[in-house]
């Protein structure tokens, strides 16, 4: 007596051991891909963080190094000493912060206190890393040989924004002031650390100031810059006042704003798992549309942020989104084959439902892990 041959309904509603194995291997493969991407991305971000901390610490140490130790090549005229000029900055307002142009606008007060008439620091100062658009002397006081001057300055400043972990990594911006006429052998800045600072009302509410630093360092131009008064081969060295701010960008809110279109595109791509693959137009059309929308978001982010010479956090997020949408199209192709060619409706439903869970889990995990690793 022979067993009855399986009917089409039996094939349609039955999942074989091989079918379960196929679904399990597919889900495992998807999760492993997300895990591998997360592992290598997290390692890169951790390396960027360590590199930023090391470079910033080296910069602070170099900035606060004793002047004589920093530039022993300075040759002071016999019998003469450089005039000590106390300089400080109060940042009244920062605005027009442009990541794309790596610049920002500053409204600030800068003041000088010194003794004697041999230098004029108020007339000769300039901002090394920016262009002054307005310079107004607000106050000038002279009592005997003691002088005090305060200027209001508006300037556009260059900034070397670190995009590797943006918008979660902290950012350092500086205002660097130098006397254009007198070298360090004649004029030496002394930082007014007590009175230098920032008006909190002038800082955008989305930014948080972590730390400020007022310090002086010596800067050598490795050339006498054509000055015939200096011996050939002697460097032109100037005293430079540096006022630095360590800022924390908005983080999560800016992250969502930058990638909200990408996240919506991935969500649309995942919705197709609840559409029968034989309905080709919505099943594949939504995925293709989501892919092009993700490409558009990539272009938008590139238009807002400057080009980075390494794989930064925004690049990773965009890459994960595009790869996720592409793999959903691959899944839809396999699902269509299972449903249309093999006629296994129940296996197709299981394949779609398990795929939805795998993709959703992997995508959310990576977009939570990357920001957490990027935090200072």
Order of alpha helices (4+ residues) and beta strands (2+ residues): alpha-alpha-alpha-beta-beta-alpha-beta-beta-beta-beta-beta-beta-beta-beta-alpha-alpha-alpha-alpha
